[in-house]
Amino acid sequence: MHPILAKYSRLAVYLLGWVPIAGMLVYLLGISGHLTWGEAAAIVIPLVGFDSFICLSPWYLCRTLPPRASGALKLLLNLLGAALASGLLLVVAGKGIALGLTRWWPLLDARFSPLLPLVFSIGALVYLLAIALHYVLLSVEESQQLATRESEAIVLAREAELRALRAQINPHFLFNSLNSISALTTVDPARARDMCILLSDFLRKTLSAGNQDTISLADEVALIRTYLGVEKIRFGARLSFDIDVEESCGRCLLPPLLLQPLIENAIKHGISGLTEGGVIGVRARANERFLRLTVENNFDTGYRALRRSGIGLANVRSRLEARYDGDARMDAGAQGDRYRVEIVMPVNVAAAAQAQARPAKVE
């Protein structure tokens, strides 16, 4: 369907655009001396109404003959032929209208006949103008479609990247956990059994969370606690953790399993390298605009170079870039014997109202 006919408002605006054309044609026929002003108006009004619908046909003609895909000669012949045909249709319609009005104005048909070349010329000219306008409309439509396709392609590419990055998390963690269980089976089978049970519980929860685009921070923290429970069996008293999450942050949404790679890195590149062990701290604060997450841990400065081999930090950074497109950031670095990773991301609309209940300024 023609886009003008798709909505009554568009059709009304289109028909209003023909009012000046009708006025011009009445004026030309009236000053010719062959017709009175009343006779000219009686012929022109239905004639212009008829022509307004004829001039919708270039929409289909222009779609069939795109300028870039059609030869110049073919394009010229087809468009000129259509314009001439439009002029002839207008002459035939005008002749019929004049004949129908002879019951009120005798000899009107005879007085109108000398004006048929003028009607023909105006009909062909207006049709050519309609062709030009339709090409402009099609060009705008193609530009909008191209912009839409590009936008959809960007979104699909970003979603694919997020899926690929998220898919790296579970296999990486599972590989490390199975190695730990394998090591424990020979020295402490009971602890290995407990670790298998906790690992099964953790994987069941991550499968559910991994199928969602976002989860609440409260759910993410629950996953972290389960994960740390798995690792606690492995490290015993060497591993301690301190989780400090403001109540106002609990409903903030974030990509699932965003913090788990950071906790895994803290254990692998921090706690595991210390004979006496250490503490992993998780902190969350929010204000009206931003959610700030911090993960820090003790580490052996001589063991520090091994941090570069992990994929955890790169994974989290890539996920933030793909999801928030520069509106979130992650900073990581050592401060003495503590390694700190800080994430700052926008607070979503639903979480903002919750954050305002207990505002905390993000430094």
N, C-alpha and C positions, 0 to 999 in steps of 0.2 A: 504494500500500500504506500501511496505517496505520503511523505511525512506531513505535508500540509493538511491532508485529509484525515490524519490520525487523531487530531484534536480539534474540537470546535473553536477553541480560542485562536488557533493558528489560521483556520479557515476564515474566521471573521476578520482578522488582521489582513489577510491576503485580499479579501474582497474589498476592504476599505482602500487598499492600495490602488484599486481600479477606478476609484471615484475621480481622481484627476484626469485619468485617460478618457473616461466618459465625458467629462466636462470639455476637454480639448476637442474631442470628436464632434460634440454638439456644436461647439463654436465654429469649427471648420465647415460643417454642413450648413449651419445657419447663415454664415456670411457669404456662402456661395451664390445666394440669390435664388436658388432653385426650391428651397424649403423654408417654411416658417420655423421659428424657434420651437414651437410646440411639436410640429411634425418631425423635426430633427431629434428632439428628445424622445419622442415615441418610438423612433427607429433605433436610436443609439442605445437606450437603456437595456432592452432585451439582447441587442447585438453584442454589447460589451459583456453581459452576463454569460452569453454563449462562448465568447472568445476567452473569457477568464478560465474556463475549463479546458479549452483547446490548449492554452498555454501551460497547462500542467503536464502535457505529454512529453516535453523535453526532458523531464526527469528520467524517463525510461530510455529515451533516445541517447541521452548523454552517458548513461550507464553502459549502454551497448557499444558506444563509440568513444572510449577514453582517448584523449588527445595523444598520449604517449604511445599507445598501442595501435592506433589507426594511422594509416597513411594520410598525408596532407590532402591529396586529390580526393581520396575516398571520403574523408571527413568533410571537405568543402562541398562536394556534390550532394552528399546525404543531407547536410544541414540546409543548404540552399533549396534543395528539393522539398524538404519538410516546410520551410518558410513559405515557398510558393504555394504548396498545398494548403497551408493555413490561410493564406490570402484568398485563395479560391473558395475555401469553405466559408469564409466570412462574407464574400460576395454573394454566394448562394443563400446563406442565411439572411443577409440583408434584403435580398430580392424577395424572399419568402415573407419576411416581416412586412415589407412595403405592400405586397399584394394583399396580405391579411388586413392591412389598415385602410384599404381603398373603400371599405364600406362606410368609413367615417370621413375619409379625405379622397374624393374621386380624383382620378388621374395622378395619385401620389406615386404610383409605380413608374409612370412615364417621367415625372419630374425628378425621381430619385436615380433613374438609370444613368444620366450623365456623371453622377458622383461615384459610380462603381469603381473606376480606376483609382480614385482617392481612397476608397474603402479597402481595395486590394493592397495598395501600397502600405497603408497604415497597418493592416493585418499582418503582412509579411515582415514589416519592420519591428512590430511589437513582438512577434514570434522569435525573431533573431535576438532581441533583447532578453526574452525569456530563456533562450538557450544559454546566453552568456551568464545570466544569474544562476541557472541550474548548475553550470560548470563550477561556479564559485561555491555553491552549496555543497556539491560533491567533494570539492577540494577540502572544505572545512570538515566534512564528515570523515574523509579518509585520514586527515590529520588527527582527529579525535580518536579514531579507531587505532591508528598507529601508536598514539600515546597510551591508550588503554592496554594494547598488547605489550608494549614495553614495560608498563607498570606491572602487568600480570607476570611477565617473564622475570622481572626483578624479585617479585614476591615468591614465585616458585623456586627460583635459584636460592633465595635466602632460606626458605623452608627446607630445601634439600640439604643445604649446608648445615642447618641446625640438626637435622636428623642424622647426618653423617658424624657430626661432632658428638652428639649424644650417644651414638652407637659405640663410640670408643670407650665410654666410661665403664659399663658393666663388664665387658671382656677383660679390661685392664685390671679392675679390682678383683674379679673372679680368679684370674691367673695368680695374683699375689696371695689371695686367701687360700687357694688350693695348695700352693707351695708351703704356706704356713701349716696347714692341716697335715700335709705329708710329713713335714719335719716333726710335728707333735706326735704322730702315731707311734713313733719308735720310742719316744722318751716319756710320754704321758698320754696314753690312749683315752683316759677319761676326759681330759681337757680337749683332746681332738674331737671326741664325740660331742661335747658341749658346743664347741666351735662350729661343728657341722649343723647343729640345730639352730644356733643363732644366725649362721650364714644363710640357711634355708629361709628363716623368717625375714632376714634383710632382703634377700633376692625377691621374695614374694611381694614385699612392699615396693621395691624399686620397679618391678614389672608394672605394677599399677600406676606408680608415679610417672614412669617413663613414657606411658601412652598419653599423658596430658601435656598440653602446651605450657601450662603454668601450674604451680602449686603454692599453697600458703607457706609462709616462713615457719609457721608452727609445725606443719607437716614435714618440712625440710629438716627442722631441728630434731623431730622424732626419728627420722631416718638416720641422722648423724649419731644420735644416742645409740641406736641399734648397731650401727657400724662400729662405734667405739666399744660397744659391748663385745663384739667379735674380736677386736684387736686387744681388748683388756685380757682376754684369756691367753693370748699369745705373750703379752709383755708383763702381765701381772702388775706388781707394785711399781714397776718402772714407768707405767703410763698413768697419768692423771689428767683430768680435763675440767675446765671451768667454763660453763656456758651461761652467759649473761645476756638475755634477750628481753628488752622492754616489752611489757604487755601490749603496748600500742603497736608493736611491729608484727604481732602474730598473724594478722590477716593480710599483711603485705604479700603480693604475688611476685614470684620470681621463677625463672626457668628451673625445671626439676633437676635434682642432682647437681646443682651448681656448686654447692659447698663441699660435697663429698670428695672430689679430687683434691681440694685444698687440704682437707683433713688427712687424706691418704698421703699427700706429699709431706705434710708435717710429721707423720709417723716414719715414713720411709727415709726421708732426708734429714730428719731431726732427732726424734726420740730414739730410733733404732741405733743411732751412732753414739749414744751416750750411755755409759756403763750404769750410771745412777738413774737414768731416765730423765723425764721432764714433764712439763705441763703444757697442754694445748688449750689455748683460750679462744673462745668464740664470743663475739660481742655484736650486738645489733642495736642501732639507734635510728630514729627517723624524725623528720620534721614534716612540714606541709608539702615539701617538694621532693626530698631525697631520702632514700634508705641507704644507710651506711653499714656495711658488714665487715668485720675484722676477724681474721684468723691469725694467731701467732703461736709460736712454739720455741722451746729451747733447741739449740743445735750446737754441734761441735764445729768451731771455725775451721778446723783442719779437714772436716768432712764436707765442707760447704760446696766444693766444686762439683760433687756428685748431683747437686740439685739441677744442674743444667741438663741432665739426661732424661728427666721426667717429662711426660706430655701433659701433666695436670695443669700447670699454669698456662701453657699455650692453648690448651683446650678451653679453659674458662675464658681467657681473653678473646678467643675467636667466637665463642658463643655470645659473649656480650656485644661484640662488634656486629655480629649477624643479626642479633635480636633488637638491639637498641640503636644501631647505626650512628654511633658516635655520641649518643646521649648518656652513655654509661662509661665508666673508666675503672681500671684496675691498676693499683700500684703495689709493687712488691720490693722488699729490700731488707737488709739486716740492720739491726740496731744493737750493737754489742753482741751478746750471745743469744739474742732473740731474733727470729725471722718473722716478719710481719707482712701479711697480704691484706690489702684493703680494697673493697669494692664499693663504689658509689653508683647508684642507679636511680632512675626516676621512681617515685611512688605513684602507683596507679590511682585512678579516681576513687575507686571503692575503698582503697586502703587509706587515702588521704583523710577522709572523714574520721577514721579510727585514730589516725596519728594525731589529729588535732585535739583529741581528748586529753592526751598527755604529751604536749609538745616538748621536744628536746632538741636544742639547737645543735646542728652538725657543725663541728669545728672545721 
